[in-house]
């Protein structure tokens, strides 16, 4: 679970900081991306203490984990939903591409010709 929290938080931070506002078609798309990537960075860190508490209670066979399991499960489903929203928005961003995307680079001119 510690690995999930570390990678989940780091990917959320990269998504949060790595995108320019000019790459979005509208301001609302940028704000959705901004807020969902921030939530994707925070939720794994929120899941970590719940996992430690649940794991400790399961090892000691303490009953009454249903509320903790409900909170953990709902936060995990929220995290998965946020990641799916980010994927859908990334696919939707393909509609606004810069004009130089379709320029073909002449890579053969960089290879030395031996003849």
C-alpha positions as CSV (number, residue, x, y, z in Angstrom):
1,X,0.0,0.0,0.0
2,X,2.9,2.3,0.6
3,X,4.0,1.8,-3.0
4,X,0.5,2.7,-4.2
5,X,0.5,5.8,-2.1
6,X,3.9,6.9,-3.4
7,X,3.3,6.3,-7.0
8,X,-0.3,7.6,-6.9
9,X,0.8,10.8,-5.2
10,X,3.8,11.3,-7.5
11,X,1.7,10.7,-10.7
12,X,-0.9,13.2,-9.4
13,X,1.7,15.8,-8.7
14,X,3.2,15.3,-12.2
15,X,-0.2,15.6,-13.8
16,X,-0.9,18.7,-11.7
17,X,2.3,20.6,-12.5
18,X,3.2,19.3,-15.9
19,X,0.4,20.8,-18.0
20,X,0.3,24.3,-19.4
21,X,-3.1,26.1,-19.5
22,X,-2.6,26.9,-23.2
23,X,-2.8,23.2,-24.1
24,X,-6.5,23.1,-23.2
25,X,-9.4,24.2,-25.5
26,X,-11.3,25.9,-22.7
27,X,-10.6,27.2,-19.2
28,X,-13.2,24.8,-17.7
29,X,-11.2,21.8,-19.2
30,X,-8.1,23.2,-17.6
31,X,-9.8,23.6,-14.2
32,X,-11.2,20.1,-14.4
33,X,-7.8,18.7,-15.1
34,X,-6.2,20.8,-12.4
35,X,-8.7,19.8,-9.7
36,X,-8.8,16.1,-10.6
37,X,-5.0,15.8,-10.8
38,X,-4.8,17.4,-7.4
39,X,-7.3,15.0,-6.0
40,X,-5.3,12.1,-7.6
41,X,-2.3,13.3,-5.7
42,X,-4.1,13.7,-2.3
43,X,-6.3,10.6,-2.2
44,X,-3.5,8.0,-2.1
45,X,-2.0,9.8,0.9
46,X,-5.5,9.7,2.6
47,X,-5.8,6.0,1.9
48,X,-2.5,5.2,3.6
49,X,-3.6,5.6,7.3
50,X,-6.8,3.7,6.7
51,X,-4.9,0.8,5.3
52,X,-2.5,0.7,8.2
53,X,-5.4,0.8,10.7
54,X,-7.4,-1.9,8.9
55,X,-4.3,-4.1,8.5
56,X,-3.5,-3.8,12.2
57,X,-7.1,-4.6,13.3
58,X,-7.2,-7.6,11.0
59,X,-3.9,-9.0,12.4
60,X,-5.1,-8.6,16.0
61,X,-8.6,-9.9,15.0
62,X,-10.4,-6.8,16.3
63,X,-14.0,-6.7,15.1
64,X,-15.7,-3.7,13.7
65,X,-13.8,-2.9,10.5
66,X,-17.0,-2.2,8.4
67,X,-16.9,1.6,8.7
68,X,-13.1,1.7,8.0
69,X,-13.6,-0.7,5.0
70,X,-16.4,1.5,3.7
71,X,-14.3,4.7,3.9
72,X,-11.3,2.9,2.4
73,X,-13.4,1.4,-0.4
74,X,-15.2,4.6,-1.3
75,X,-11.9,6.6,-1.3
76,X,-10.3,3.9,-3.5
77,X,-13.3,4.0,-5.9
78,X,-13.1,7.8,-6.0
79,X,-9.4,7.5,-6.9
80,X,-10.1,5.1,-9.7
81,X,-12.9,7.3,-11.0
82,X,-10.6,10.3,-11.0
83,X,-8.0,8.4,-13.0
84,X,-10.6,7.4,-15.5
85,X,-11.7,11.1,-15.8
86,X,-8.1,12.1,-16.4
87,X,-7.8,9.4,-19.1
88,X,-11.0,10.6,-20.8
89,X,-9.9,14.2,-20.7
90,X,-6.5,13.3,-22.2
91,X,-8.3,11.6,-25.1
92,X,-10.6,14.6,-25.5
93,X,-7.5,16.9,-25.7
94,X,-6.5,15.1,-28.9
95,X,-9.0,17.3,-30.8
96,X,-6.9,20.4,-30.3
97,X,-3.5,19.7,-31.7
98,X,-0.9,22.2,-32.9
99,X,-0.4,22.5,-36.6
100,X,3.2,21.2,-36.5
101,X,2.1,17.8,-35.2
102,X,1.7,16.5,-38.7
103,X,5.1,17.8,-40.0
104,X,7.2,14.8,-41.0
105,X,10.8,15.0,-39.9
106,X,13.4,14.0,-42.4
107,X,15.3,11.6,-40.2
108,X,17.2,10.1,-43.0
109,X,19.3,13.3,-43.4
110,X,20.8,12.8,-39.9
111,X,22.2,9.3,-40.7
112,X,25.7,9.3,-42.3
113,X,25.6,8.0,-45.8
114,X,28.3,5.5,-46.6
115,X,28.6,4.6,-50.3
